[in-house]
Amino acid sequence: QHNCGVESLRAAAYALDEHVRLLGVDCEMVQTSQGLELARLTVVQVGLASMSSYSQKLLQSWPCGIEPWRDYDDYDDYGGSSDEDGPDPIGCQPLVDCLVLPEHPVQDYVTRFSGITPGMLTPEGAKQAGFPLVSLAEARATLLEVIAGDKDESRPAVLVGHGLENDLAAIGCMVPFALDTSLLFPHRHGRP
């Protein structure tokens, strides 16, 4: 049976997880009087170590076993839950999810794309939305701390995201290792 390289992909996923920590990064920006500024930072660790038993079962059985987009009953059999409060079925461990107070007056919240509303970037609004509200410096320091990892962690961190160049510019930092999916999988309308 032809498996379209799934065995190779599976082997690569296991091998990669032994050597690096994949950190998924996404930033949302708002338009201020000085240009785009960071308004939300989200970081998740992706990998086999953070996968639920259901996720590992998916990796081992797909494409000839469980179909993740259909088999939610089977998900329940592996200790998961199809409701929003259950474990993440794709092996992501949330590390950071915070709102960031822009340093300049906001002119456009770009809510359609960012999901950020005017009330969210206030202490009361952030608390009501369930997010910590931090300064840009605090967000940057938190990201750098996550990248550095635990003192016992020897694997380097690789940031993965779409349009990472823009995200890292908004945060104001550079990183040694990054995978930008906008370069790997270009959009027909060009780069973000």
PEZIWO-V737117 format. One record per backbone hydrogen bond with DSSP energy under -0.5 kcal/mol. CO is the residue of the C=O (numbers start at 0). NH is the residue of the N-H. If there is no record, write none. Layout:
# PEZIWO-V737117
CO:NH, CO:NH
This chain:
# PEZIWO-V737117
2:5, 4:8, 5:9, 6:10, 7:11, 8:12, 9:13, 10:14, 11:15, 12:16, 13:17, 14:17, 14:18, 15:18, 15:19, 18:155, 19:21, 20:22, 20:157, 21:23, 21:45, 22:159, 23:43, 25:41, 27:38, 27:39, 29:31, 29:36, 30:106, 30:107, 31:34, 34:31, 36:29, 38:99, 39:27, 40:97, 41:25, 42:94, 42:95, 43:23, 43:45, 44:92, 45:21, 46:49, 47:50, 51:55, 52:56, 53:57, 54:58, 55:59, 56:60, 57:61, 60:63, 60:64, 65:67, 66:69, 66:70, 69:71, 70:74, 71:75, 72:76, 73:77, 74:77, 74:79, 75:78, 82:85, 87:51, 87:90, 90:46, 91:93, 92:44, 95:42, 96:131, 97:40, 98:133, 99:101, 104:32, 107:30, 109:112, 109:113, 110:114, 116:119, 116:120, 117:120, 118:121, 121:125, 122:126, 123:127, 124:128, 125:129, 125:130, 126:129, 131:98, 131:133, 133:100, 134:138, 135:139, 136:140, 137:141, 138:142, 139:143, 140:144, 141:145, 142:146, 143:147, 144:148, 149:152, 151:153, 155:20, 157:22, 158:178, 159:24, 160:162, 160:180, 162:165, 162:166, 163:167, 164:168, 165:169, 166:170, 167:171, 167:172, 169:37, 176:158, 177:179, 178:160, 178:180, 179:182, 179:183, 180:184, 186:189
